[in-house]
Amino acid sequence: MKTLFAFLLSLVVVVGSSFAQCNPYYIMKVGSKWEMTNYNAKGKFQGKQLNEVKAMETTGTGWSTTLGMKLYDKKNEMVYDKDIDMACDNGTVVLDMTRMISEEQMQAYKDMNMKIDMDNIEIPEKLEAGMVLNDGSVTISGDMPMNITVNITDRKVEGKETITTPAGTFECFKITYSVSTKMVMNIKSTGADFIAQGVGMVRNETYNKSGKLTGYSELTSR
């Protein structure tokens, strides 16, 4: 299966103390834009994702925001354009699970009354090696031959690593997890997310059940 989209986020502009205190890894400002680019295991371009903070507001315990997300395929043609919600509550950021659906699948089912149901994953305000994080899932249904369900389990903070991308060099926490994709058959894989303070997602790696790299996404502009 192709590179999993490393959705959310790489933000760098501090909005104010109330935003920064909610979660140090995701700092939001209206108008902020960033790009994640997807590659196969050999480093060949597979698509990209453009993101923008369109609106946000403070709450009693954090913030909520509307994000614009545009997905492009390997031909650099847009296949998906949608606004989604993101929130931070009492230090915990909730990440949208649509990032686990490939651009090929989004394109294939976009005209089939696609419905998406999710249990989103979370990033707490404090990360440290050995932490176990919550699971997540996403199911796509509609006027299609079969449903698609992706389950994320065994999420764990492995420790810190320094990651360099076209957008810069970042000190990141590495979060690993298992992926189960159910379509005609059940496909097993694993993944790793690299998250930096004040930036969010810097890099995502996907491996097959044998542990071989199958693709990756990384922050290419912000």
Phi, psi and omega per residue, in radians:
M1 nan 2.546 -3.032
K2 -1.154 3.070 3.131
T3 -0.983 2.309 3.067
L4 -1.318 2.405 3.131
F5 -1.178 2.271 -3.138
A6 -1.582 1.211 -3.021
F7 -1.365 2.317 2.963
L8 1.304 2.081 -0.220
L9 -2.594 3.079 2.938
S10 -2.445 1.374 -3.051
L11 -1.842 2.515 -3.007
V12 -2.251 -0.229 -3.023
V13 -1.631 2.136 3.118
V14 -1.324 2.236 -3.094
V15 -1.542 -0.580 -3.078
G16 2.847 2.938 -3.028
S17 -1.086 -0.601 -3.103
S18 -1.126 -0.625 3.116
F19 -1.288 -0.820 -3.079
A20 -1.083 -0.619 -3.096
Q21 -1.282 -0.373 -3.120
C22 -1.179 -0.854 3.096
N23 -2.749 2.094 -3.042
P24 -1.249 -0.226 -3.106
Y25 -1.514 -0.411 -3.090
Y26 -2.238 1.771 -3.113
I27 -1.973 2.099 -2.904
M28 -1.875 2.593 2.995
K29 -2.656 2.355 3.102
V30 -1.023 2.298 -3.134
G31 1.697 -0.218 3.106
S32 -1.115 2.414 -3.140
K33 -2.291 2.600 3.088
W34 -2.714 2.782 -3.075
E35 -2.258 2.301 2.976
M36 -1.946 2.304 -3.137
T37 -2.000 2.439 -3.048
N38 -1.870 2.420 -3.109
Y39 -2.346 2.711 2.985
N40 -1.447 -3.081 -3.053
A41 -1.094 -0.412 -3.139
K42 -1.614 0.085 3.107
G43 1.467 0.279 3.115
K44 -1.487 2.373 -3.117
F45 -0.991 2.269 -3.140
Q46 -2.107 -0.146 -3.108
G47 2.583 3.141 3.135
K48 -2.670 2.899 3.116
Q49 -2.322 2.155 3.088
L50 -1.806 2.312 -3.061
N51 -2.251 2.584 3.123
E52 -2.600 2.390 3.031
V53 -1.419 1.960 -3.075
K54 -1.605 -0.623 -3.117
A55 -2.750 2.649 3.062
M56 -2.786 2.793 3.101
E57 -2.602 2.664 3.091
T58 -1.437 2.658 3.035
T59 -2.169 3.131 -3.138
G60 -1.156 -0.379 -3.066
T61 -2.210 0.225 -3.138
G62 2.832 -2.209 3.137
W63 -2.679 2.829 2.988
S64 -2.327 2.609 -3.056
T65 -2.567 2.730 3.030
T66 -1.905 2.195 -3.104
L67 -1.976 2.347 3.001
G68 -1.599 2.272 -3.096
M69 -2.227 2.176 3.074
K70 -2.128 2.189 3.129
L71 -1.842 2.399 3.123
Y72 -2.143 2.500 -3.138
D73 -1.529 -3.017 -3.080
K74 -1.175 -0.285 3.050
K75 -1.584 0.100 -3.130
N76 1.134 0.508 3.068
E77 -1.783 2.371 -3.096
M78 -1.225 2.276 -3.127
V79 -2.046 -0.178 -3.064
Y80 -2.748 2.307 -3.138
D81 -2.481 1.945 -3.023
K82 -2.648 2.587 2.973
D83 -1.665 2.358 3.102
I84 -2.261 2.851 -3.133
D85 -1.778 2.590 3.061
M86 -2.485 2.555 -3.085
A87 -2.503 2.710 2.981
C88 -2.183 2.204 -3.079
D89 -2.344 2.084 3.130
N90 0.895 0.733 3.067
G91 1.568 -0.124 -3.082
T92 -1.869 2.181 3.084
V93 -1.679 2.359 3.110
V94 -1.750 2.209 -3.112
L95 -1.829 2.315 -3.099
D96 -1.186 2.264 -3.081
M97 -1.385 -0.039 3.083
T98 -1.131 -0.257 3.092
R99 -1.103 -0.315 -3.112
M100 -1.509 -0.009 3.114
I101 -1.795 2.239 -3.071
S102 -1.229 2.768 3.108
E103 -1.153 -0.503 3.079
E104 -1.115 -0.725 3.129
Q105 -1.206 -0.721 3.084
M106 -1.034 -0.747 -3.129
Q107 -1.187 -0.714 -3.094
A108 -1.130 -0.578 -3.008
Y109 -1.910 0.115 -3.029
K110 -1.127 -0.418 -3.128
D111 -1.811 0.368 -3.052
M112 -2.056 0.597 -3.141
N113 0.888 0.875 -3.054
M114 -1.106 2.299 3.066
K115 -2.093 2.345 -3.107
I116 -2.101 2.176 3.059
D117 -2.016 2.360 -3.006
M118 -2.410 2.559 2.796
D119 -2.018 1.837 -2.953
N120 -1.370 2.736 3.083
I121 -1.590 2.884 -3.024
E122 -2.265 2.652 2.997
I123 -2.138 1.976 3.129
P124 -1.295 2.928 -3.081
E125 -1.272 -0.356 3.114
K126 -2.153 2.171 3.081
L127 -2.025 2.504 3.060
E128 -2.690 2.695 -3.095
A129 -0.982 2.357 3.117
G130 1.671 -0.204 3.140
M131 -1.135 2.459 3.032
V132 -1.812 2.236 -3.081
L133 -1.886 2.930 -3.043
N134 -1.242 2.740 3.075
D135 -1.449 2.990 3.087
G136 -2.656 2.917 3.106
S137 -2.726 2.752 3.048
V138 -2.547 2.385 3.111
T139 -2.203 2.276 3.045
I140 -1.859 2.227 3.090
S141 -2.383 3.069 -3.126
G142 2.540 -2.679 -3.141
D143 -1.465 1.198 -3.071
M144 -2.414 2.800 -3.088
P145 -1.061 -0.526 -3.096
M146 -2.686 2.713 3.018
N147 -1.409 2.753 3.042
I148 -2.117 2.214 3.097
T149 -2.205 2.279 3.075
V150 -2.076 2.169 3.100
N151 -1.956 2.322 3.101
I152 -1.933 2.131 -3.109
T153 -2.358 3.017 3.038
D154 1.007 0.673 3.125
R155 -1.295 2.246 -3.075
K156 -2.560 2.447 3.048
V157 -1.458 2.015 -3.071
E158 -1.481 -0.552 -3.084
G159 2.590 -2.832 -3.100
K160 -1.869 2.536 3.040
E161 -2.491 2.634 3.054
T162 -1.629 2.173 -3.079
I163 -2.085 2.307 3.079
T164 -1.986 2.248 3.082
T165 -2.282 3.074 3.069
P166 -1.020 -0.308 -3.132
A167 -1.551 -0.133 3.135
G168 2.436 -2.983 3.107
T169 -2.002 2.322 -2.991
F170 -2.389 2.507 2.986
E171 -1.564 2.089 -2.965
C172 -2.153 2.649 2.853
F173 -1.513 2.373 3.099
K174 -1.712 2.137 3.123
I175 -2.000 2.087 3.127
T176 -1.800 2.779 -3.115
Y177 -2.860 2.866 3.060
S178 -1.809 2.550 -3.119
V179 -2.184 2.288 3.046
S180 -2.145 2.043 -3.127
T181 -1.919 2.092 -3.099
K182 -1.878 2.034 3.021
M183 -2.304 -2.032 3.020
V184 -1.168 -0.658 3.095
M185 -2.307 2.984 -3.137
N186 -1.666 2.048 -3.103
I187 -1.823 2.189 3.139
K188 -1.764 2.436 3.059
S189 -2.715 3.114 3.074
T190 -2.348 2.872 -3.135
G191 -2.580 2.901 3.077
A192 -2.483 2.275 3.051
D193 -1.903 2.480 3.101
F194 -2.068 2.035 -2.985
I195 -2.124 2.295 -3.108
A196 -2.041 2.612 3.109
Q197 -1.128 2.406 3.116
G198 1.249 0.025 -3.080
V199 -2.202 -0.732 -3.061
G200 1.561 -2.425 -3.092
M201 -1.210 2.167 3.108
V202 -1.835 -0.679 -3.106
R203 -2.700 2.604 3.038
N204 -2.345 2.389 3.124
E205 -2.164 2.494 3.132
T206 -2.138 2.375 -3.124
Y207 -2.229 2.586 3.062
N208 -1.377 -3.133 -3.056
K209 -1.142 -0.282 3.093
S210 -1.592 -0.011 3.119
G211 1.515 0.231 3.137
K212 -1.590 2.343 3.115
L213 -1.062 2.251 3.114
T214 -1.940 -0.288 3.124
G215 3.002 2.961 3.123
Y216 -2.704 2.785 3.041
S217 -2.210 2.540 3.111
E218 -2.580 2.755 3.123
L219 -1.229 2.140 -3.090
T220 -1.992 -0.297 3.023
S221 -2.794 2.696 3.115
R222 -2.741 nan nan
